[in-house]
Each structure stands twice: as structure tokens, then as C-alpha cells.
Amino acid sequence: MKDQKVLVVDDDLAIRRLIWKSLQSTGLLIYQSESVEATVDIISRVKFDLFLLDISLEYENDGYHLAQLIREQFPSVPILILSGKTSESDIITGLEMGADMYLTKPFKPAIIRAQVLSSLRRSKVIHQANQQVKQNEIILGRFRLNLNQYQFFKDDQLVALSSKETQLLQFFMENPNQVFTKDQIYANVWNDGDTDANTIMVFINHLRNKIEDTPKDVKYLKNVWGIGYAFYPEGS
């Protein structure tokens, strides 16, 4: 973790100081910004490994649009939203704008520290997966997807998947540890704007029956209640 760069964006100086104190012993380099304008300037000059954003900056929902801007420029860098807004719609909006995680205020500094370190570790896993993609394979934990032959293996044992099941699993393996809404899944795998929630549920259940050790005890392809689904290759 040493020398990795984290940008904290919040217009409340006390919050920024509290986050800095919680992270100062980690070896991370902590940068601070209080506005969208200052953030746009600093990200043009400095490469960051993680962003921690507030929603309400100069204007009410500036943080949403900032998250979207950052995600467009840095597709693989973790974005954590820290907000006093706690409604389901606010959380979904934040995730749809590109955030990997939505944390709420008030918060405990130790929790923020743990979430930041966890996100940086997950980002490393994703980077390693991307390196594997260059070799036409995605390898995550017990799972391996060969992109040349379109074959999926669990513990080096071939698992028979349909074409659509393979496409769905490829989407999850290319984006591990990230939560996706049903709309996002349908748009990326089915390339259709009209979400069919039943279709997604059926294919998720098919995959669970094939990749889980015990389908009734889900460890890898999990529901995130009220939001959607996520694939955790290390189990949870």
C-alpha cells in the first residue's frame, strides 16, 4: 500500500482532517480537495489509486457528476462515495454514476480506513485479472475463463455453460467485487435497454447451480439487496 495515492474530496475541512488522521499510518499518500474545479485540476496532474468523494460539494449533487467524470477518465480506479444521503435512490444513483461503494455519514474512522484498504486490495486483484485477460484468460481464485475457447473451469474442472451463461460470467469476472444493477447487467450482456429482471434472475440461478459449492449457500455470485448482483471470486 505504500506510496499509493488517495484523493479525498469533501468541502468540510473537519471531515477531510478526520479521514487523513484515519489513514496517515497506512503509508498512503493522502491528497485533499474541496470542490469539483480543484478536483478536475489535480486529477489532470496526479495519478490516483483511489477516490473518496462527498456528494454535496458546492452544489447539492456535484459529487455524483464528479464520480461520473472520474469513472469515464479512470475506468479501473476505485471510487468510494461518502455521503449524508442515505435513501435507496441516492445509493443507487451513486453506484450508477460509477462508484464502487457507497458509505454513509456519520462514520467511524476505523471503518473508512478498512474500506479504503480493502478497495485498494480489490483493485490489485482486478489489475491482475486484466493482465490475465491480455493472455486470453481470466483467472480469479478457483475460477478460470479461457477467452479463446470460451471454456470455464472451476478448480481446473471444466464446467459446461451455455453461450449466454458464459457471456454473463465473463462480465462478472471482468468486473469482480463490483455491484451492478439489473439495468447495468442487462445493458452489458444482452445489449438491450429494456431490462428483463426475470431473465437475469433465471440466468443468475443457472450460474449459481454450476459455480457454487452449495447453491443454497451462495458465496460467489451474490445478491446485494435493493441494488443488484456482484461476483466475489474469493467468496464471502
C-alpha positions, -999 to 999 in steps of 0.1 A, spaced: 0 0 0 30 23 5 30 54 -17 -4 47 -33 -23 79 -38 -58 86 -24 -78 118 -32 -103 129 -5 -129 153 -19 -151 170 7 -160 206 13 -159 201 51 -124 206 63 -131 187 96 -142 157 76 -111 158 55 -89 160 85 -106 131 102 -101 109 71 -65 120 69 -59 110 105 -75 76 100 -53 69 70 -20 85 80 -5 53 95 -12 33 63 17 46 42 -8 60 17 -3 95 2 -34 114 10 -44 144 -12 -73 167 -4 -98 187 -25 -128 208 -16 -145 214 -49 -152 200 -84 -130 226 -100 -100 218 -78 -105 181 -83 -106 184 -121 -73 203 -119 -55 179 -96 -65 147 -114 -51 162 -146 -17 163 -129 -16 134 -105 -24 97 -110 -45 84 -81 -52 48 -69 -85 56 -51 -110 84 -48 -131 92 -18 -159 116 -27 -187 135 -9 -219 140 -28 -228 176 -18 -200 200 -27 -206 235 -40 -240 224 -53 -263 196 -40 -253 167 -63 -219 178 -76 -204 146 -62 -225 124 -85 -213 142 -116 -177 142 -104 -179 104 -98 -192 100 -134 -164 122 -148 -137 103 -129 -151 69 -139 -150 80 -176 -114 90 -173 -102 63 -150 -124 32 -156 -105 9 -132 -97 32 -102 -119 26 -71 -144 53 -62 -159 54 -27 -187 78 -21 -191 92 14 -224 109 20 -250 120 44 -277 110 19 -289 76 29 -320 69 8 -321 39 -15 -324 61 -46 -293 81 -36 -273 49 -31 -284 35 -65 -276 69 -82 -241 69 -67 -234 34 -79 -248 40 -114 -227 71 -117 -196 49 -113 -190 45 -76 -178 11 -63 -190 16 -28 -214 40 -10 -206 48 26 -228 70 48 -222 97 74 -217 98 103 -189 73 100 -163 57 122 -127 65 110 -117 28 115 -144 17 91 -133 42 65 -97 30 69 -107 -6 65 -129 1 34 -101 21 17 -75 -6 23 -100 -33 12 -108 -14 -20 -72 -10 -29 -66 -47 -24 -96 -55 -47 -82 -31 -72 -50 -50 -73 -70 -82 -79 -87 -65 -108 -54 -53 -122 -40 -88 -121 -72 -101 -138 -67 -76 -166 -32 -87 -170 -45 -123 -174 -70 -110 -200 -41 -100 -222 -31 -137 -222 -67 -146 -232 -76 -160 -198 -92 -145 -168 -81 -163 -136 -97 -153 -103 -94 -175 -72 -107 -210 -81 -121 -198 -114 -106 -196 -149 -123 -185 -181 -105 -192 -214 -115 -165 -239 -101 -183 -269 -121 -215 -264 -148 -198 -244 -145 -225 -217 -150 -221 -180 -131 -240 -153 -136 -243 -115 -107 -259 -97 -94 -268 -132 -125 -288 -138 -144 -279 -170 -179 -266 -162 -204 -267 -191 -220 -233 -197 -244 -221 -224 -233 -192 -246 -253 -166 -227 -242 -180 -193 -206 -177 -204 -212 -141 -215 -228 -132 -182 -200 -149 -162 -174 -131 -184 -190 -98 -175 -188 -106 -138 -152 -119 -140 -140 -88 -158 -156 -67 -130 -150 -87 -98 -161 -73 -64 -184 -47 -80 -221 -43 -75 -242 -40 -107 -279 -31 -110 -301 -53 -132 -302 -25 -157 -265 -24 -160 -262 -62 -163 -289 -64 -190 -274 -35 -210 -239 -50 -209 -248 -87 -215 -280 -85 -235 -272 -52 -252 -309 -42 -248 -322 -11 -229 -354 -28 -218 -345 -47 -186 -360 -81 -182 -355 -88 -145 -369 -123 -148 -344 -133 -175 -315 -120 -153 -328 -139 -123 -331 -171 -143 -295 -169 -157 -281 -160 -123 -298 -191 -107 -284 -212 -136 -249 -199 -129 -252 -205 -92 -262 -241 -97 -229 -246 -117 -203 -225 -99 -214 -225 -62 -203 -253 -39 -238 -254 -25 -263 -233 -45 -284 -226 -14 -254 -212 4 -242 -186 -20 -206 -174 -16 -196 -161 -50 -225 -148 -71 -244 -128 -45 -275 -107 -43 -269 -72 -30 -304 -65 -17 -321 -35 -32 -293 -29 -58 -284 -60 -79 -256 -86 -80 -219 -89 -75 -193 -116 -82 -168 -122 -53 -141 -146 -66 -126 -152 -31 -160 -159 -16 -177 -140 12 
